[in-house]
Amino acid sequence: MSFSDHMRRAAEHALSAVPSDVYLVGMRIEGVDQDPRRPYLALGYNTESHYRSEMRRQSSPDPLEVRWLYAHWMLDVEREAFIGHPEADPEGAALLLRDAERLGLRYGVPDDEVSDNAGAEEERLTAHFDGLCVDLARHLHRSGRLAEILGRPTPVILYDMFRGDAEIALSTAANPPELLTGFLSFYEGAGAVSRAGGPTPVPATHRTGIVRWG
């Protein structure tokens, strides 16, 4: 089994247990101890009931911001599935390491073994893991499994708290455009998406091997 296959199986298992009023799936790209050389995926979600609760809690709420900005979501590790994390998912972590080594990617390199090309190696690993996460979201959509499990087509928002410029690029690559209307409307208002409807220029690390949905 490849790590990609493992991601699909783990994601479908996790999604089968989410509440019925989910309106988005969140894929947070993380690093063990915030180390990008040891990436894993935290799979979560947000619900309509939580959205309404957040709207009531805010003194002057912006409906689009509360709905689409991840700071307002249910960021609760007890509700998230950690895919590829060495402690929470040792099988996935082993598969990720094996696949990375086969591709010549330096995963989890100790500090005393970092090479002079550490920056380029980290970018390659980041681009590879980004691509795996985008491919997972695309699979869930195109196979029909996401709509089957949740009862309707649902957007999958990919984000990295330490790479704010990745969210729009990865999410637009991972979803049919019609599922991101509200998401892009929010970021258009924030100036992160052009009035013509396209995202701001994508950093080079996010262009590698990743194209927009089509």
C-alpha positions as CSV (number, residue, x, y, z in Angstrom):
1,M,0.0,0.0,0.0
2,S,1.2,3.5,-0.8
3,F,0.8,6.4,1.6
4,S,-1.6,7.9,-0.9
5,D,-3.8,4.8,-0.6
6,H,-3.5,5.0,3.2
7,M,-4.6,8.6,3.2
8,R,-7.7,7.7,1.2
9,R,-8.7,4.9,3.6
10,A,-8.0,6.9,6.7
11,A,-9.8,10.0,5.4
12,E,-13.0,8.1,4.5
13,H,-13.0,6.3,7.9
14,A,-12.7,9.7,9.7
15,L,-15.3,11.4,7.6
16,S,-17.8,8.6,8.3
17,A,-18.0,9.8,11.9
18,V,-18.5,13.6,11.4
19,P,-21.8,15.3,12.4
20,S,-24.6,15.7,9.8
21,D,-24.4,19.5,9.6
22,V,-20.8,19.7,8.3
23,Y,-20.5,22.4,5.7
24,L,-16.7,22.1,5.0
25,V,-13.9,19.7,5.5
26,G,-10.6,21.2,6.7
27,M,-7.3,19.7,5.8
28,R,-4.6,21.3,7.9
29,I,-1.0,20.6,6.8
30,E,1.1,20.4,9.9
31,G,4.6,19.4,10.9
32,V,5.5,17.3,14.0
33,D,6.7,19.8,16.6
34,Q,6.1,22.4,13.8
35,D,8.9,20.9,11.8
36,P,8.1,21.0,8.0
37,R,10.6,18.2,7.5
38,R,8.1,15.9,9.2
39,P,4.7,16.7,7.7
40,Y,1.3,15.1,8.5
41,L,-2.3,15.9,7.7
42,A,-4.9,16.9,10.3
43,L,-8.3,16.2,8.9
44,G,-11.1,18.2,10.6
45,Y,-14.4,20.0,9.7
46,N,-16.7,22.8,10.7
47,T,-20.4,22.6,11.3
48,E,-23.4,24.9,10.8
49,S,-24.2,24.7,14.5
50,H,-20.7,25.9,15.4
51,Y,-20.9,28.6,12.7
52,R,-24.1,29.9,14.4
53,S,-22.5,29.8,17.8
54,E,-19.6,31.8,16.6
55,M,-21.9,34.4,15.0
56,R,-23.6,34.8,18.3
57,R,-20.3,35.1,20.2
58,Q,-18.9,37.9,18.0
59,S,-19.9,41.5,18.8
60,S,-19.9,42.6,15.1
61,P,-19.7,39.4,13.1
62,D,-18.8,39.3,9.4
63,P,-20.7,36.3,8.2
64,L,-18.2,35.4,5.4
65,E,-15.3,35.7,7.8
66,V,-16.9,33.6,10.5
67,R,-17.8,31.0,7.9
68,W,-14.6,30.7,6.0
69,L,-11.7,31.9,8.2
70,Y,-10.2,28.8,10.0
71,A,-9.6,30.8,13.2
72,H,-13.4,30.5,13.7
73,W,-13.6,26.7,13.0
74,M,-13.7,23.8,15.4
75,L,-9.9,23.5,15.8
76,D,-10.1,20.8,18.4
77,V,-7.4,18.0,18.1
78,E,-9.8,15.6,19.7
79,R,-12.1,15.9,16.7
80,E,-9.3,15.7,14.1
81,A,-7.8,12.7,12.4
82,F,-4.0,12.9,12.2
83,I,-2.9,11.1,9.1
84,G,0.9,10.4,8.8
85,H,1.6,11.4,12.4
86,P,4.2,9.1,13.9
87,E,2.3,8.7,17.2
88,A,-1.3,8.9,16.1
89,D,-0.8,7.1,12.8
90,P,2.4,5.0,12.9
91,E,1.4,2.9,9.9
92,G,0.8,6.0,7.8
93,A,4.1,7.7,9.0
94,A,6.0,4.6,8.0
95,L,4.4,4.6,4.5
96,L,5.1,8.3,4.1
97,L,8.8,7.8,5.0
98,R,9.1,4.8,2.7
99,D,7.5,6.6,-0.2
100,A,9.5,9.8,0.4
101,E,12.8,7.8,0.4
102,R,11.8,6.1,-2.8
103,L,11.4,9.5,-4.4
104,G,14.7,10.7,-3.0
105,L,13.1,13.2,-0.6
106,R,14.7,13.8,2.7
107,Y,11.9,13.3,5.3
108,G,12.6,13.9,9.0
109,V,16.3,14.8,8.6
110,P,17.9,15.3,12.0
111,D,19.4,18.8,12.5
112,D,23.0,17.4,12.6
113,E,22.4,15.9,9.1
114,V,21.0,18.9,7.4
115,S,22.8,19.6,4.1
116,D,23.8,22.8,2.4
117,N,20.8,22.3,0.2
118,A,18.4,22.1,3.1
119,G,16.1,24.9,1.8
120,A,15.6,23.3,-1.6
121,E,15.1,19.8,0.0
122,E,12.5,21.2,2.3
123,E,10.7,22.9,-0.6
124,R,10.7,19.6,-2.5
125,L,9.2,17.7,0.4
126,T,6.6,20.5,1.1
127,A,5.6,20.5,-2.6
128,H,5.3,16.7,-2.5
129,F,3.1,16.6,0.6
130,D,1.0,19.5,-0.7
131,G,0.4,17.4,-3.8
132,L,-0.6,14.4,-1.8
133,C,-3.2,16.4,0.1
134,V,-4.6,18.0,-3.1
135,D,-4.8,14.6,-4.7
136,L,-6.7,13.2,-1.7
137,A,-9.3,16.0,-1.9
138,R,-9.7,15.5,-5.6
139,H,-10.1,11.8,-5.1
140,L,-12.8,12.3,-2.5
141,H,-14.7,14.6,-4.9
142,R,-14.2,12.7,-8.2
143,S,-14.9,9.2,-6.7
144,G,-18.1,10.5,-5.2
145,R,-17.1,9.3,-1.8
146,L,-17.3,12.7,-0.1
147,A,-20.8,13.4,-1.3
148,E,-21.8,9.8,-0.5
149,I,-20.5,10.0,3.1
150,L,-21.7,13.5,3.9
151,G,-24.8,13.4,1.8
152,R,-23.9,16.3,-0.5
153,P,-20.9,17.9,-2.3
154,T,-18.8,19.7,0.3
155,P,-15.8,22.0,-0.1
156,V,-12.4,20.8,1.2
157,I,-10.3,23.7,2.5
158,L,-6.5,23.0,2.6
159,Y,-4.4,25.3,4.8
160,D,-1.1,25.6,6.7
161,M,-1.1,28.0,9.6
162,F,2.6,28.9,8.9
163,R,2.1,29.4,5.1
164,G,-0.9,31.7,4.7
165,D,-0.2,32.0,0.9
166,A,-0.9,28.3,0.4
167,E,-4.6,28.2,1.3
168,I,-6.1,29.7,-1.8
169,A,-3.7,28.0,-4.2
170,L,-4.2,24.5,-2.7
171,S,-8.0,24.8,-2.1
172,T,-8.7,26.0,-5.7
173,A,-6.6,23.1,-7.0
174,A,-8.5,20.6,-4.8
175,N,-12.2,21.6,-5.4
176,P,-14.6,22.1,-8.3
177,P,-15.0,25.9,-8.6
178,E,-18.7,25.9,-7.7
179,L,-18.0,24.7,-4.2
180,L,-15.7,27.6,-3.5
181,T,-18.0,30.5,-4.3
182,G,-18.3,31.7,-0.7
183,F,-14.7,30.9,0.2
184,L,-13.4,33.0,-2.7
185,S,-15.9,35.8,-2.0
186,F,-14.5,36.1,1.5
187,Y,-10.9,36.3,0.2
188,E,-11.8,38.6,-2.6
189,G,-13.1,41.0,0.0
190,A,-9.8,40.6,1.9
191,G,-7.8,41.4,-1.3
192,A,-6.3,37.9,-1.6
193,V,-8.2,37.1,-4.8
194,S,-8.5,39.3,-7.8
195,R,-11.8,40.8,-8.9
196,A,-11.4,38.8,-12.1
197,G,-11.9,35.7,-9.9
198,G,-8.4,34.2,-9.9
199,P,-6.1,33.8,-7.0
200,T,-3.1,36.0,-6.4
201,P,0.2,34.7,-7.9
202,V,1.1,31.3,-6.5
203,P,4.5,30.9,-4.9
204,A,6.9,28.6,-6.8
205,T,6.7,25.8,-4.2
206,H,3.0,25.6,-4.8
207,R,3.2,25.5,-8.6
208,T,5.3,22.3,-8.6
209,G,3.2,19.5,-9.8
210,I,-0.1,21.2,-8.8
211,V,-2.5,22.6,-11.3
212,R,-6.0,24.1,-10.7
213,W,-9.0,22.0,-10.8
214,G,-9.9,21.0,-14.3
